[in-house]
Amino acid sequence: MSVIQNTSMSANNKIDDIDFGKLFGSLIDAKWYIISVTILFAVIGIMIALLETPIYKADALIQVEQKQGGGISSLVSNNMGDMFEQDSTSSTEVAIIKSRMVLGDTVDDLDLTTVVTPNYLPYIGKGLARLQNKQTSINVSQFLITDNHIPTSLTIVITSLDPNKRGKGTYDVTNSQGTLLFKGETDNWGQGKGYRLFITDINGSVGDSFTLSKRSRFNAIQYLKANLTITEVGKGTGILELTFTGENPAEIKTVLNSISQNYLMQNIKRNSAEAEKSLTFLEQQLPKVKEKLTAAEDKLNAYRSKSDSVDLDLEAKAKLQAMVQLDGQLNELVFKESDVSQRFTKDHPTYIALLDKRNILNAEKKRLEKQIQKLPETQRAVLRLMRDVQVSQQIYLQMLNKAQELSIVKAGTVGNVRILDNAQDYSSPIKPKKSLIVASCAVVGFMLVITVVLGFALFRRRVEDPTEIEAIGLPVYASIPMSDWQIELEKKNKHKSKLDPEDILLAQSNPADLSIEALRSLRTSLHFAMMEAKNNILMISGPSPSVGKSFVTTNLAAVIAKTNQKVLVIDADMRKGRMEKLLCQASTLGLSDYLSGQKSIDEIIKHPAIEGLDFISRGEVPPNPSELLMHPRLKALLDWASQNYDLVLIDTPPILAVTDAAIVGAHVGTTLLVGRFGQNTVKEIEITKQRFEQNGIDVKGFILNAIVRKASSYYGSNYGYYNYSYGEKNK
């Protein structure tokens, strides 16, 4: 028992080992298959590359310059203005360009919510139309839906074309159910059932159709975002490259130019907004300041008339000048505080410094006012009135100058953005990369077929090495190579009605074939193998159909018969036996007729045109082959055949399919199995052997049929066969 287990374990270990040489040989054997599949995938790649819609690209350059102080900032000191300046980074400008504010204007300007799509054949229609230069299009100027509850998708069908005017014609508009909504004509409004449509041009043929739909403004903006790419050219340069991709070169160029212009205009508006706001404030304050100046002048003149023109001495004039300067500085701080309050809170250091400066100036002003209180009453009154006049006059002139400056700034504002390069589309598409697609498909095909071939080699586990069979304890009596001559015979005789055994039996038509030489070797091995058998009956079976049992049986019988032995061949496959075709005999009057008691032995024996060879065909196909084989007549037939022939060969059905072989095997002295190279698995053969042993039948050996000379056998551990046939002169 332990010996059997060790043998089985060693066999399994050997089977589970990966033979890399054999795998390499499998690839060489499948080289034409690999090449064919790779070429097929490359052709598919070519088709994909040709049919895929080309994608074009347009680009534009925009420069974002450093912001310059202006507007209300010019009212503050240079140092304070520098503190207020804040430059926009490139990432900020990119976000602005991709905002709904900018892209939404482009959607509105170009009416990108209206989508027109030509109707082609699915998948390949668009590509075929492009290759045949039969692309169709219509130019929809406006598409309006008056009722928001009706469907937004329509079908436009060209009904006629004007032969005198290119791109002009008539069309029908239908809904998704095919109902006609209205008819229209180019360059005229078409309307009906809640829709209004204006088409300017038609490019196509009569019968061409288009799908017209409306998408939301948000979806149109998302479409622009998806196809818009913005990158900075160089680090810190402030130069942005805008690229936009799409199927229509003219359209993407128009879209990119619109985006650039809308971004430029919003930048100008943003930069001029500060000056406009300051100018509005000054224009509101100027009338009030002028009224205050006029009132101050009237009071001074009235007092002078009343006091007979009082003049001020030098001390009073100095105090007046100092007071006017302080008031001017305080007024200037008012402008600064107005700007600072918009940028910072009162806790910010800049705001605190401004308040501290104002407190210092107010303290100085109070000190001067105390000194003025010491002057005579008349001089104090004149001083006060003259100060009011000069301060008001200074404020008015300052505000008037600033208003004129802001008007100039507003009129000359160009923003800190300029378009360096307008949008330009590329002459050749950026996608698809045809060579890359073809190469990728070829590589995918190559890798796929390599995987399949190696997968089959690793997991299919078909017998290609006789040592794999011997590892399960079953001796290999013969390795029969595939016969090219036999293949040609079958092709030649496929449509012939009358045949001779020499025309179809390989042992007769080409005795020097390597397959027949292998059968001669089997004949020698059988001579010694059957010496200890209980009788001279040899059964040939197998694990599955189409392994070549009939070929081996008939040709082996012919080879043995040529040694002056009397051989009987019995076709015991009463279901699908076809041995009569190989021996050119009729299938009627055979084994089934004898076992059913309808015919005698002498009546069922046939004599092919091969000396020493007799044959019993399967007969009529019975409904119960297994039951017939269990009849005592089978034993009687075999006993008679064993006494009257030197060798009896029985061809049986595969035991894994039916039990017929087990029934016949109980009467025979020797049993051989036939398996086909590259078709049967070791597991199948092992189960077949076990099935016979369970029925008390000892399988003597194995015949590996239809061996093909393969690279996997050369590079692996297989042993093959050698050609030692007759030369041409000896044939």
Helices and strands as residue ranges (DSSP letters): H 2-16, H 20-29, H 31-51, E 56-64, G 71-75, H 78-84, H 90-97, H 100-110, E 114-118, H 125-131, E 137-145, E 153-161, E 169-174, E 180-185, E 189-192, E 195-203, E 209-214, H 217-227, E 228-232, E 239-246, H 249-307, H 314-343, H 349-372, H 377-412, E 417-425, H 434-459, H 466-470, E 476-481, H 484-492, H 501-504, H 506-509, H 514-529, E 537-541, H 549-561, E 567-571, H 579-582, H 591-595, H 601-604, E 605-606, E 613-616, H 625-629, H 632-644, E 647-651, H 660-665, E 670-676, H 682-694, E 701-707, H 711-715, G 728-730
